[in-house]
Amino acid sequence: VVGALGECLKFEHNRSTLRRAEGIPHLVNLLNYTYPPLLENVPMVLRECAEDPESMRIIEQLDGVRLIWSLLKKVACSW
């Protein structure tokens, strides 16, 4: 489902709809889970959200950038 959401968010009006529906905090919270397929898709969805400046501000306020960075470091160390 998260992957499909990422495809939908390629369109600007869907990004603003997700932001107005307060969906970004829920997506950032998914970065705390450990299910690998979910952790592959959530950063891609947040990347699409970040195309919108207001959504990027929300992601930054929720510490989403740090969570994604931590996830990337964890993946890099496991190679």
OpenMM code with the backbone's topology and positions (N, CA, C; nanometers):
from openmm import Vec3, app, unit

residues = "VAL VAL GLY ALA LEU GLY GLU CYS LEU LYS PHE GLU HIS ASN ARG SER THR LEU ARG ARG ALA GLU GLY ILE PRO HIS LEU VAL ASN LEU LEU ASN TYR THR TYR PRO PRO LEU LEU GLU ASN VAL PRO MET VAL LEU ARG GLU CYS ALA GLU ASP PRO GLU SER MET ARG ILE ILE GLU GLN LEU ASP GLY VAL ARG LEU ILE TRP SER LEU LEU LYS LYS VAL ALA CYS SER TRP".split()
positions = [
    Vec3(0.0829, -0.1190, 0.0000),
    Vec3(0.0000, 0.0000, 0.0000),
    Vec3(0.0875, 0.1255, 0.0000),
    Vec3(0.1964, 0.1217, 0.0757),
    Vec3(0.2845, 0.2392, 0.0834),
    Vec3(0.3457, 0.2665, -0.0536),
    Vec3(0.3815, 0.1609, -0.1262),
    Vec3(0.4360, 0.1784, -0.2610),
    Vec3(0.3355, 0.2433, -0.3545),
    Vec3(0.2094, 0.2023, -0.3447),
    Vec3(0.1041, 0.2626, -0.4278),
    Vec3(0.0839, 0.4094, -0.3905),
    Vec3(0.0931, 0.4384, -0.2628),
    Vec3(0.0819, 0.5769, -0.2181),
    Vec3(0.1933, 0.6617, -0.2791),
    Vec3(0.3126, 0.6050, -0.2863),
    Vec3(0.4246, 0.6757, -0.3480),
    Vec3(0.3971, 0.7106, -0.4928),
    Vec3(0.3331, 0.6198, -0.5649),
    Vec3(0.2973, 0.6475, -0.7044),
    Vec3(0.1932, 0.7587, -0.7122),
    Vec3(0.0962, 0.7567, -0.6213),
    Vec3(-0.0076, 0.8604, -0.6204),
    Vec3(0.0505, 0.9980, -0.5898),
    Vec3(0.1529, 1.0004, -0.5064),
    Vec3(0.2101, 1.1283, -0.4637),
    Vec3(0.2991, 1.1922, -0.5689),
    Vec3(0.3133, 1.1286, -0.6810),
    Vec3(0.3883, 1.1914, -0.7899),
    Vec3(0.3123, 1.3099, -0.8486),
    Vec3(0.1842, 1.3203, -0.8129),
    Vec3(0.1004, 1.4303, -0.8596),
    Vec3(0.0825, 1.5317, -0.7467),
    Vec3(0.1061, 1.6574, -0.7786),
    Vec3(0.1081, 1.7638, -0.6786),
    Vec3(-0.0196, 1.7708, -0.5958),
    Vec3(-0.1345, 1.7570, -0.6590),
    Vec3(-0.2594, 1.7695, -0.5835),
    Vec3(-0.2741, 1.6580, -0.4797),
    Vec3(-0.2169, 1.5419, -0.5064),
    Vec3(-0.2223, 1.4332, -0.4081),
    Vec3(-0.1300, 1.4608, -0.2895),
    Vec3(-0.0155, 1.5248, -0.3163),
    Vec3(0.0751, 1.5604, -0.2067),
    Vec3(0.0089, 1.6597, -0.1124),
    Vec3(-0.0582, 1.7595, -0.1684),
    Vec3(-0.1238, 1.8582, -0.0826),
    Vec3(-0.2422, 1.7963, -0.0083),
    Vec3(-0.3104, 1.7015, -0.0716),
    Vec3(-0.4212, 1.6326, -0.0043),
    Vec3(-0.3706, 1.5519, 0.1139),
    Vec3(-0.2597, 1.4817, 0.0965),
    Vec3(-0.2019, 1.4041, 0.2058),
    Vec3(-0.1598, 1.4959, 0.3200),
    Vec3(-0.1005, 1.6090, 0.2874),
    Vec3(-0.0578, 1.7043, 0.3904),
    Vec3(-0.1785, 1.7578, 0.4662),
    Vec3(-0.2832, 1.7981, 0.3958),
    Vec3(-0.4030, 1.8525, 0.4612),
    Vec3(-0.4735, 1.7467, 0.5458),
    Vec3(-0.4638, 1.6212, 0.5051),
    Vec3(-0.5259, 1.5120, 0.5814),
    Vec3(-0.4392, 1.4671, 0.6986),
    Vec3(-0.3271, 1.5358, 0.7178),
    Vec3(-0.2329, 1.5065, 0.8260),
    Vec3(-0.1788, 1.3640, 0.8187),
    Vec3(-0.1462, 1.3215, 0.6964),
    Vec3(-0.0924, 1.1878, 0.6768),
    Vec3(0.0584, 1.1793, 0.6921),
    Vec3(0.1279, 1.2907, 0.6818),
    Vec3(0.2739, 1.2886, 0.6889),
    Vec3(0.3241, 1.2384, 0.8246),
    Vec3(0.2665, 1.2811, 0.9360),
    Vec3(0.3145, 1.2264, 1.0637),
    Vec3(0.3022, 1.0736, 1.0719),
    Vec3(0.1983, 1.0191, 1.0135),
    Vec3(0.1822, 0.8736, 1.0139),
    Vec3(0.2918, 0.8062, 0.9309),
    Vec3(0.3263, 0.8671, 0.8189),
    Vec3(0.4336, 0.8112, 0.7354),
    Vec3(0.5675, 0.8171, 0.8074),
    Vec3(0.5968, 0.9299, 0.8699),
    Vec3(0.7236, 0.9429, 0.9432),
    Vec3(0.7282, 0.8399, 1.0554),
    Vec3(0.6171, 0.8169, 1.1213),
    Vec3(0.6122, 0.7187, 1.2290),
    Vec3(0.6439, 0.5777, 1.1775),
    Vec3(0.6098, 0.5477, 1.0534),
    Vec3(0.6383, 0.4154, 0.9965),
    Vec3(0.7888, 0.3880, 0.9881),
    Vec3(0.8702, 0.4927, 0.9925),
    Vec3(1.0150, 0.4737, 0.9888),
    Vec3(1.0678, 0.4075, 1.1163),
    Vec3(0.9858, 0.3998, 1.2175),
    Vec3(1.0254, 0.3358, 1.3430),
    Vec3(0.9993, 0.1849, 1.3429),
    Vec3(0.9363, 0.1352, 1.2406),
    Vec3(0.9069, -0.0077, 1.2327),
    Vec3(1.0290, -0.0836, 1.1809),
    Vec3(1.0239, -0.2154, 1.1846),
    Vec3(1.1394, -0.2954, 1.1437),
    Vec3(1.1104, -0.3845, 1.0231),
    Vec3(0.9920, -0.3778, 0.9665),
    Vec3(0.9552, -0.4624, 0.8536),
    Vec3(1.0272, -0.4118, 0.7277),
    Vec3(1.1236, -0.4883, 0.6742),
    Vec3(1.2075, -0.4393, 0.5635),
    Vec3(1.1323, -0.3872, 0.4406),
    Vec3(1.0287, -0.4561, 0.3888),
    Vec3(0.9604, -0.3990, 0.2720),
    Vec3(0.8989, -0.2618, 0.3001),
    Vec3(0.8518, -0.2438, 0.4204),
    Vec3(0.7962, -0.1145, 0.4577),
    Vec3(0.9059, -0.0082, 0.4600),
    Vec3(1.0212, -0.0447, 0.5147),
    Vec3(1.1325, 0.0502, 0.5243),
    Vec3(1.1956, 0.0802, 0.3889),
    Vec3(1.1680, -0.0006, 0.2897),
    Vec3(1.2143, 0.0289, 0.1540),
    Vec3(1.1243, 0.1325, 0.0873),
    Vec3(0.9962, 0.1281, 0.1184),
    Vec3(0.9002, 0.2141, 0.0496),
    Vec3(0.8733, 0.3472, 0.1185),
    Vec3(0.8743, 0.3503, 0.2500),
    Vec3(0.8403, 0.4739, 0.3206),
    Vec3(0.9348, 0.5896, 0.2847),
    Vec3(1.0666, 0.5691, 0.2795),
    Vec3(1.1523, 0.6824, 0.2385),
    Vec3(1.1211, 0.7334, 0.0977),
    Vec3(1.0814, 0.6435, 0.0090),
    Vec3(1.0454, 0.6863, -0.1270),
    Vec3(0.9186, 0.7716, -0.1252),
    Vec3(0.8232, 0.7348, -0.0411),
    Vec3(0.6999, 0.8129, -0.0292),
    Vec3(0.7313, 0.9503, 0.0307),
    Vec3(0.8151, 0.9534, 0.1324),
    Vec3(0.8518, 1.0811, 0.1922),
    Vec3(0.9312, 1.1673, 0.0950),
    Vec3(1.0069, 1.1038, 0.0077),
    Vec3(1.0787, 1.1804, -0.0961),
    Vec3(0.9782, 1.2514, -0.1863),
    Vec3(0.8729, 1.1815, -0.2236),
    Vec3(0.7693, 1.2438, -0.3064),
    Vec3(0.7022, 1.3584, -0.2307),
    Vec3(0.6754, 1.3368, -0.1023),
    Vec3(0.6152, 1.4428, -0.0203),
    Vec3(0.7058, 1.5652, -0.0142),
    Vec3(0.8357, 1.5425, -0.0066),
    Vec3(0.9321, 1.6514, 0.0093),
    Vec3(0.9381, 1.7431, -0.1128),
    Vec3(0.8759, 1.7034, -0.2223),
    Vec3(0.8683, 1.7929, -0.3391),
    Vec3(0.7868, 1.9174, -0.3060),
    Vec3(0.7004, 1.9068, -0.2063),
    Vec3(0.6183, 2.0184, -0.1617),
    Vec3(0.6884, 2.0856, -0.0433),
    Vec3(0.7206, 2.2138, -0.0521),
    Vec3(0.7959, 2.2805, 0.0552),
    Vec3(0.7279, 2.2726, 0.1923),
    Vec3(0.5978, 2.2878, 0.1966),
    Vec3(0.5278, 2.2808, 0.3257),
    Vec3(0.5365, 2.1399, 0.3844),
    Vec3(0.5250, 2.0398, 0.3008),
    Vec3(0.5374, 1.9018, 0.3475),
    Vec3(0.6790, 1.8746, 0.3974),
    Vec3(0.7781, 1.9303, 0.3298),
    Vec3(0.9167, 1.9127, 0.3730),
    Vec3(0.9374, 1.9729, 0.5107),
    Vec3(0.8758, 2.0882, 0.5371),
    Vec3(0.8854, 2.1495, 0.6692),
    Vec3(0.8267, 2.0572, 0.7765),
    Vec3(0.7159, 1.9929, 0.7444),
    Vec3(0.6538, 1.9009, 0.8400),
    Vec3(0.7455, 1.7819, 0.8653),
    Vec3(0.8027, 1.7279, 0.7598),
    Vec3(0.8947, 1.6143, 0.7735),
    Vec3(1.0132, 1.6524, 0.8615),
    Vec3(1.0683, 1.7715, 0.8395),
    Vec3(1.1804, 1.8178, 0.9207),
    Vec3(1.1401, 1.8365, 1.0664),
    Vec3(1.0223, 1.8927, 1.0920),
    Vec3(0.9756, 1.9143, 1.2293),
    Vec3(0.9578, 1.7821, 1.3029),
    Vec3(0.9197, 1.6780, 1.2297),
    Vec3(0.8971, 1.5468, 1.2907),
    Vec3(1.0238, 1.4631, 1.2998),
    Vec3(1.1364, 1.5233, 1.2636),
    Vec3(1.2662, 1.4554, 1.2682),
    Vec3(1.2761, 1.3427, 1.1652),
    Vec3(1.1979, 1.3534, 1.0587),
    Vec3(1.1963, 1.2511, 0.9547),
    Vec3(1.3275, 1.2386, 0.8796),
    Vec3(1.3960, 1.3502, 0.8600),
    Vec3(1.5235, 1.3470, 0.7878),
    Vec3(1.6256, 1.2653, 0.8661),
    Vec3(1.6294, 1.2852, 0.9976),
    Vec3(1.7224, 1.2090, 1.0809),
    Vec3(1.6880, 1.0597, 1.0785),
    Vec3(1.5588, 1.0282, 1.0835),
    Vec3(1.5182, 0.8881, 1.0809),
    Vec3(1.5570, 0.8206, 0.9493),
    Vec3(1.5399, 0.8917, 0.8394),
    Vec3(1.5795, 0.8364, 0.7088),
    Vec3(1.7310, 0.8204, 0.7038),
    Vec3(1.8043, 0.9191, 0.7543),
    Vec3(1.9505, 0.9117, 0.7556),
    Vec3(1.9969, 0.7923, 0.8386),
    Vec3(1.9347, 0.7711, 0.9530),
    Vec3(1.9701, 0.6572, 1.0383),
    Vec3(1.9425, 0.5258, 0.9667),
    Vec3(1.8324, 0.5211, 0.8965),
    Vec3(1.7982, 0.4014, 0.8199),
    Vec3(1.9015, 0.3755, 0.7110),
    Vec3(1.9446, 0.4799, 0.6427),
    Vec3(2.0453, 0.4649, 0.5378),
    Vec3(2.1782, 0.4173, 0.5959),
    Vec3(2.2171, 0.4725, 0.7103),
    Vec3(2.3429, 0.4283, 0.7733),
    Vec3(2.3329, 0.2829, 0.8157),
    Vec3(2.2194, 0.2435, 0.8650),
    Vec3(2.2001, 0.1048, 0.9090),
    Vec3(2.2101, 0.0095, 0.7914),
    Vec3(2.1517, 0.0457, 0.6786),
    Vec3(2.1580, -0.0381, 0.5584),
    Vec3(2.2992, -0.0433, 0.5051),
    Vec3(2.3693, 0.0702, 0.5043),
    Vec3(2.5065, 0.0743, 0.4528),
    Vec3(2.6004, -0.0113, 0.5380),
    Vec3(2.5773, -0.0117, 0.6679),
    Vec3(2.6635, -0.0904, 0.7576),
    Vec3(2.6382, -0.2401, 0.7454),
    Vec3(2.5219, -0.2774, 0.6980),
    Vec3(2.4898, -0.4202, 0.6885),
    Vec3(2.5482, -0.4845, 0.5613),
    Vec3(2.6030, -0.4039, 0.4718),
    Vec3(2.6631, -0.4605, 0.3499),
    Vec3(2.7936, -0.5185, 0.3850),
] * unit.nanometer
topology = app.Topology()
chain = topology.addChain("A")
for resn in residues:
    res = topology.addResidue(resn, chain)
    for name in ("N", "CA", "C"):
        topology.addAtom(name, app.Element.getBySymbol(name[0]), res)
